Amino acid sequence: MTATDSMTDRLAVLREKQAAAHASGGPEGLRRHRESGRLPVRERIDLLLDPGSWFEIGALALPELRREKPIPGDAVVTGFGLLDGRRVGVIGIDASVVAGTTAPISMRKQGRLIEHAQRHGFPLVLLCDADGGRMPDVSGWRFSGLPLDFTTFLKPPPGAPVVPRVAAVLGPSYGDSALHASTAHYVVMLRSASIALSGPSVVEPAIGEKVTDDELGGPAAATEAGNAHLVVESEADAMDAIAAFLSYLPQNSARPAPMAPPLPPARDPSELDAVVPLGTRAGYDMRDVFACLADEASILPWADGWGASLLCALVRIEGRPVGLVGNQPIVRAGALDPAALAKERSFVDLCDTFGLPLVFLHDVPGLMIGTQAERGGILQGYEALVSRIAEARVPKVGVVLRKAYGGGHFAMGGRPTRPDFLYAWPSAELGFMAPETGIRTIHRRRLEKVLAEEGPAVHAALVEELTAEWISEAEPWEAAAHLSLDDVIEPSATRHVIATSIDIALGGRE
């Protein structure tokens, strides 16, 4: 430009540069992107945010290593907008240009947005769709010099409020995109997407393993590993899931969670008398219990595909956001394995961080035992979970529906973890072991002797007698008499008891 240029001339240059930045991968790059079944990044942002609320920063960013082919915005779009009227920050990878790969400028641009979200205390939404690092931009000495500040990129500075992070995996997401998702409190992914540390193009030359995107990090692999909490069919579903998740959480951990108008549950709480069958071996779906307790249309499952013997969900009870945890009897009878323990610990941490009361529904035969569980780290997982529950400062309410045995009881917020209130149904059984295992462990020699000397009939009668004695001691009446339980309640009263207990436990904290 020269001194004779007018503001009109300079505005024309600005608009030209803005148009180039908004061109993404150009007609050909956008065509290929759409043909893969994916939306362009700015259409994704429009789908996510309230209309007219988008406020972009960093649009004119360009890579340090210039190329003949332009890389608008250095393959990432960053800015702010309103989601259901609340401020959020958005990082959207633009995979229509150079496959959304990461370079120093794009990383600095993302870091700036993260810094804004954390400094000013609003949620961060990550739209992931990238093929890892860009060569040669991150090769050699440049990799060590990447502008990656782990005090902001991965977590807030010590003592600063935590902001909710939610990620949508909308395509092949490797390297930087996978790192983003690993920091998120909630990850939703498309059924056609994948997520892993490195993609197949790196895995095969590095270790000789030939693998597809789906085999490496598709929905089945991602949910089993705990890398994704929900799988959806469309990008519109993904944006709805993001909005739903954030609706339960405050803007940051220093704020109270948002209340909603109370609604009746989808199923009448009186159905609980029939939903849960008597007899600890009979199966039922814990989701039916959730439906009798939570406000209608308020149940958001959290990681159903990971540690499936335990269910976690964000729900509302009388309009209040609550974290609901329950054993799933139709999966390994609800026994807790290492994956279920890790899942529960992560969920407890989420709820405690953002001030959501925790409700534990006990129907647990215990912890998984055996070589597979031990090699999977059951001991360390159990210790870490129980400690985290005990440390949680949010209201904690437990209800024993049928059984709560051994370490499984403590892992579901039993008395040693200091719940505010602990209740049981009349059908509950509590103890160190299930009756079948307990009598055969404690009375093994006596039973062996009776079987050998007096025959199977006498042996069976003794087993029945010892089992009856064991169950009698495990029933909730003695526990209530000694105040190990706060009360024994009718199943149909459970929703009311939980809601009232939470109100009492909150006191004046809100």
Residue pairs with C-beta under 8 A, 6 or more apart in sequence:
1 9
1 10
1 13
17 60
18 59
18 60
20 70
20 72
21 59
21 60
21 72
21 73
22 42
22 59
22 72
23 70
23 72
24 30
24 40
24 41
24 42
24 72
24 73
24 94
24 96
24 97
25 32
25 33
25 72
25 94
25 96
25 97
26 97
29 96
29 97
30 40
30 96
32 96
33 40
33 95
33 96
34 40
36 171
37 192
38 95
38 129
38 170
38 171
38 235
39 47
39 170
39 235
40 94
40 96
41 77
41 92
41 93
41 94
41 95
41 96
41 127
41 129
42 77
42 92
44 92
44 127
44 170
44 235
44 239
45 54
45 77
45 79
45 81
45 90
45 92
45 127
46 54
47 235
47 236
47 239
48 81
48 83
48 90
48 125
48 127
48 239
48 242
48 243
49 81
49 82
49 83
49 88
49 90
50 81
50 82
50 83
50 84
50 85
53 81
53 82
54 79
54 80
54 81
55 79
55 80
55 81
56 77
56 78
56 79
57 78
57 79
57 80
57 112
57 113
58 73
58 76
58 78
58 79
58 109
58 112
58 113
59 73
59 77
60 73
61 73
61 74
61 76
61 105
61 106
61 109
62 70
62 71
62 72
62 73
62 74
62 105
63 71
63 74
63 103
63 104
63 105
63 106
63 134
63 137
64 103
64 104
64 105
64 137
65 103
65 136
65 137
71 97
71 98
72 94
72 97
73 94
73 106
73 109
74 103
74 105
74 106
74 109
75 93
75 94
75 95
75 97
75 98
75 100
75 101
75 102
75 103
75 106
75 130
75 134
76 91
76 92
76 93
76 94
76 100
76 106
76 109
76 110
77 90
77 91
77 92
77 93
77 94
78 89
78 90
78 91
78 92
78 109
78 110
78 112
78 113
79 89
79 90
79 113
80 87
80 88
80 89
80 90
80 116
81 87
81 88
81 90
82 88
83 123
83 125
83 242
83 243
83 246
84 243
84 246
84 247
86 122
86 123
86 246
86 251
87 122
87 251
88 117
88 122
88 123
88 124
88 125
88 246
89 113
89 114
89 116
89 117
89 122
89 123
89 124
89 125
90 113
90 124
90 125
90 127
91 110
91 113
91 114
91 124
91 125
91 126
91 127
91 180
92 127
93 100
93 127
93 128
93 129
93 130
93 176
93 177
94 100
95 129
95 130
95 131
95 171
98 134
99 130
99 131
100 129
100 130
100 131
100 171
100 177
101 130
101 131
101 132
101 133
101 134
101 137
101 175
102 130
102 132
102 133
102 134
102 138
102 175
102 176
103 133
103 134
103 137
103 138
104 137
104 138
104 142
104 145
104 146
104 147
107 146
107 147
107 148
107 176
108 147
110 153
110 176
110 180
111 147
111 148
111 149
111 152
111 153
113 124
114 124
114 152
114 153
115 152
117 123
117 124
117 163
118 124
118 152
118 156
118 157
118 160
118 163
121 161
121 163
121 251
121 252
121 254
121 255
122 163
122 251
122 252
123 163
123 164
123 165
123 166
123 246
123 249
123 251
123 252
124 163
124 164
124 165
124 166
125 166
125 167
125 168
125 242
126 165
126 166
126 167
126 168
126 177
126 180
126 181
126 184
127 167
127 168
127 170
128 167
128 168
128 169
128 170
128 171
128 173
128 177
128 178
128 180
128 181
128 195
129 169
129 170
129 171
129 172
129 173
129 177
129 193
130 171
130 172
130 173
130 174
130 175
130 176
130 177
131 172
131 174
131 175
131 199
131 201
132 174
132 175
132 176
132 198
132 199
132 202
133 143
133 175
133 176
136 142
138 146
151 157
153 179
153 183
154 179
154 183
155 162
155 183
156 162
156 163
161 252
161 253
161 254
161 255
162 252
162 253
162 353
162 354
163 251
163 252
163 253
164 185
164 186
164 245
164 246
164 249
164 250
164 251
164 252
164 354
165 183
165 184
165 185
165 186
166 184
166 185
166 186
166 187
166 188
166 242
166 245
166 246
167 180
167 181
167 183
167 184
167 186
167 187
167 188
168 187
168 188
168 189
168 190
168 235
168 238
168 239
168 241
168 242
169 177
169 181
169 187
169 188
169 189
169 190
169 193
169 194
169 195
169 222
169 228
170 189
170 190
170 193
170 235
170 238
171 190
171 192
171 193
171 194
172 193
172 194
172 199
172 213
173 181
173 193
173 194
173 195
173 196
173 217
174 195
174 196
174 197
174 198
174 199
174 202
174 217
175 197
175 198
175 199
177 195
178 195
178 196
178 197
178 217
181 187
181 195
181 227
181 228
182 227
185 245
185 249
185 350
185 353
186 229
186 230
186 241
186 242
186 245
186 302
187 195
187 222
187 227
187 228
187 229
187 230
188 228
188 229
188 230
188 231
188 232
188 238
188 241
188 242
188 245
189 195
189 219
189 222
189 228
189 230
189 231
189 232
189 238
190 231
190 232
190 233
190 234
190 235
190 238
191 219
191 231
191 232
191 233
193 218
193 219
194 213
194 214
194 216
194 217
194 218
194 222
195 217
195 222
195 227
195 228
196 216
196 217
196 221
198 206
199 213
199 216
200 210
200 211
200 212
200 213
200 216
203 209
203 211
203 216
204 210
204 211
212 218
214 220
214 221
215 221
217 227
219 228
219 231
219 305
220 305
221 227
222 228
222 231
223 229
223 231
223 303
223 304
223 305
223 306
224 305
224 306
224 339
225 306
226 303
226 306
226 307
226 339
226 342
226 343
226 346
228 303
228 305
229 301
229 302
229 303
229 306
230 241
230 301
230 302
230 303
230 304
231 305
232 238
232 241
241 300
244 300
245 300
245 314
247 258
247 260
248 257
248 258
248 300
248 314
248 316
248 321
248 356
249 257
249 258
249 321
249 354
249 356
250 256
250 257
250 258
250 354
250 355
253 353
253 354
253 355
256 355
256 510
257 320
257 321
257 354
257 355
257 356
258 321
259 319
259 320
259 321
260 295
260 298
260 316
260 319
260 321
261 319
262 295
262 316
262 318
262 319
263 295
263 296
263 297
263 298
263 316
263 319
264 295
264 296
265 291
265 292
265 293
265 294
265 295
265 296
265 495
266 291
266 292
266 294
266 296
266 297
267 275
267 288
267 291
267 292
268 292
269 292
269 293
269 491
269 492
269 493
269 494
269 495
269 496
270 492
271 292
272 289
272 292
272 491
272 492
272 494
273 490
273 491
273 492
275 284
275 288
275 289
275 292
276 284
276 289
276 363
276 401
276 402
276 425
276 427
276 491
277 284
278 402
278 427
280 365
280 402
280 403
280 429
280 434
281 333
282 329
283 329
283 330
283 333
284 329
284 330
285 328
285 329
285 330
286 311
286 326
286 327
286 328
286 329
286 334
286 361
286 363
287 299
287 311
289 326
289 361
289 401
290 299
290 311
290 313
290 315
290 324
290 326
291 299
292 494
292 495
293 315
293 317
293 324
293 359
293 494
293 495
293 498
294 313
294 315
294 316
294 317
294 322
294 324
295 315
295 316
295 317
295 318
295 319
298 315
298 316
299 313
299 314
299 315
299 324
300 313
300 314
300 315
301 311
301 312
301 313
302 312
302 313
302 314
302 347
302 350
303 312
303 343
303 346
303 347
304 311
306 339
306 343
307 336
307 337
307 339
307 340
307 341
307 342
307 343
307 344
308 328
308 331
308 340
309 327
309 328
309 331
309 332
309 333
309 334
309 335
309 336
309 337
309 340
310 325
310 326
310 327
310 328
310 334
310 336
310 340
310 343
310 344
311 324
311 325
311 326
311 327
311 328
312 323
312 324
312 325
312 343
312 344
312 347
313 323
313 324
314 321
314 322
314 323
314 324
314 356
315 321
315 322
315 323
315 324
316 322
317 359
317 495
317 498
317 499
317 502
318 499
320 357
320 499
320 502
321 356
322 356
322 357
322 358
322 359
322 502
323 347
323 348
323 350
323 351
323 356
323 357
323 358
323 359
324 359
324 361
325 344
325 347
325 348
325 358
325 359
325 360
325 361
325 412
325 413
326 360
326 361
326 363
327 334
327 336
327 361
327 362
327 363
327 364
327 408
327 412
328 334
329 363
332 368
333 365
334 363
334 364
334 365
334 408
335 364
335 365
335 366
335 367
335 368
335 408
336 344
336 364
336 366
336 367
336 368
336 382
336 408
336 411
337 367
337 368
337 373
337 376
337 378
338 368
338 373
338 376
338 377
338 378
338 381
339 376
341 367
341 378
341 381
341 382
341 384
341 385
341 411
342 381
342 385
344 385
344 411
345 381
345 384
345 385
345 388
348 358
348 385
348 388
348 389
348 392
349 388
350 356
351 357
351 358
351 392
351 394
352 358
352 388
352 391
352 392
352 393
352 394
355 394
356 394
357 394
357 395
357 396
357 397
357 502
357 505
357 506
358 389
358 392
358 394
358 395
358 396
358 397
358 413
359 396
359 397
359 398
359 399
359 498
359 502
360 396
360 397
360 398
360 399
360 412
360 413
360 419
361 398
361 399
361 401
361 412
362 398
362 399
362 400
362 401
362 403
362 404
362 408
362 409
362 412
362 413
362 414
362 428
363 400
363 401
363 402
363 403
363 404
364 403
364 404
364 405
364 408
364 409
364 411
364 412
365 403
365 405
365 408
365 434
366 405
366 406
366 407
366 408
366 433
366 434
367 373
367 378
367 382
367 406
367 407
367 408
367 411
368 378
369 378
382 407
382 411
385 411
386 407
386 410
386 411
386 416
386 417
389 396
389 411
389 413
389 417
390 416
390 417
390 418
395 420
395 501
395 502
395 505
395 506
396 413
396 417
396 418
396 419
396 420
396 421
396 505
397 419
397 420
397 421
397 422
397 423
397 498
397 501
397 502
397 505
398 412
398 413
398 414
398 419
398 421
398 422
398 423
399 422
399 423
399 424
399 425
399 489
399 494
399 497
399 498
400 409
400 422
400 423
400 424
400 425
400 428
400 430
400 476
400 485
401 425
401 427
401 428
401 491
402 425
402 427
402 428
402 429
403 428
403 429
403 430
403 434
404 412
404 414
404 428
404 429
404 430
405 429
405 430
405 431
405 432
405 433
405 434
406 431
406 432
406 433
409 430
410 416
410 417
413 419
413 422
414 422
415 422
415 484
420 501
420 504
420 505
421 486
421 501
421 504
421 505
422 484
422 485
422 486
423 485
423 486
423 487
423 488
423 489
423 494
423 497
424 430
424 476
424 479
424 480
424 485
424 487
424 488
424 489
425 476
425 488
425 489
425 490
425 491
425 494
426 476
426 488
426 490
428 475
428 476
428 488
429 435
429 471
429 474
429 475
429 476
430 474
430 476
430 479
430 484
431 438
431 470
431 473
431 474
432 438
433 441
435 467
435 470
435 471
435 474
436 467
438 470
439 447
439 463
439 466
439 467
439 470
440 447
443 466
446 462
447 459
447 462
447 463
450 458
450 459
450 462
451 459
476 485
476 488
477 488
479 485
480 487
480 488
487 497
489 497
